[in-house]
Amino acid sequence: MHTRITKLLEIEHPIIQGGMAWVAEYKLASAVSKAGGLGLIGAANAPADWVRDQIRSAKRETEKPFGINIMLMSPYADQVAQLAADEGVKVVTTGAGNPEKYMKMWKEAGIKVIPVVASVALAKRMERCGADAVVAEGCEAGGHIGENTTMVLVPQVADAVSIPVIAAGGIADGRGIAAAFMLGAEGVQMGTHFVVTDECQVHDNYKERIIKAKDIDSRVTGRSTGHPIRVLRNEMTKRYLELENQGAGFEELEELTLGGLRKAVIEGDIKNGSVMAGQIAGMVKERMSCRTLIEKLVQETETVMKGIKIYE
């Protein structure tokens, strides 16, 4: 499973852990990196001081490469972008915005820049401005999503750019990884499955909700506001969707979800919190360490790839 992504990022396996807000902190990121993948610290809306502490803590845990995910809509995006260069972070992934204004600084600092994209147009633009790779994320993913599925997005992005493509959204096991490779990807990014690993610091209620999820438990809220978010259904999503159907305004809907992710991740409120998870939640059935998960994924992928038959 050596691809341009493993060479680019200097990792053993082409598996990247998603930079999930409130979830992806240094303990999870360093565990994934030590296991041969690429761990990410999710900066989200956190101030630069918090991100600095996370980066330095991860460096104490591992000498392996790890990265940070920067949400470009964050009020602290400028400071965190500068911090990434100052701290010598190996990889930066970006979402919720355009990272072009930081590219020169990051490239001069030797950072590998990998924007998350939901369209061919954005992927091509990111290649033009110097991105080293892109994550093509389909709407099966948890959290903020676009419109295209992974199945249709990845091959179109792979055809449109010459830089490596990483597939994300709807990938839970070796079958999904093998499928992503067949679509033209050279690596995968996974979030939901890493949430239930031993090293992930989220509340046990959050982990158990994912493990108990069924295939029909995924919901998308916020379509009416232009900010769709995929979560697992609960009392909050039921009320939210009812209000959306009634034509509620942005402020009323925003009030309902304010602090919702923190409620779920930190407090364990899986009834009224925002339990972000991908559509593959129904495929996640057990907890395990990051190393065990990555070894399992690699073995499954190799088994599937060896079993593929080309018919003449």
Buried (B, 14 or more C-beta within 10 A) or exposed (E): BEBBBBEBBEBBBBBBBBBBBBBBBBBBBBBBBBBBBBBBBBBBBBBBEBBBEBBEBBBEBBEBBBBBBBBBEBEBBEBBBBBBBEBEBBBBBBBBBBBBEBBEBBBEBEBBBBBBBBBBEBBBBBBEBBBBBBBBBBBBBBBBBBEBBBBEBBBBBBEBBEBBBBBBBBBBBBBBBBBBBEBBBBBBBBBBBBBBBBBBEBBEBBBBBBBBBEEEBBBBBBEBBEBBBBBBBBEBBEBBBEBBEEEBEEEEBEEBBEEBBBBBBBBBBBBBBBBBBBBBBBBBEEBBEBBBBBBBBBEBBBEBBEEEEEEE
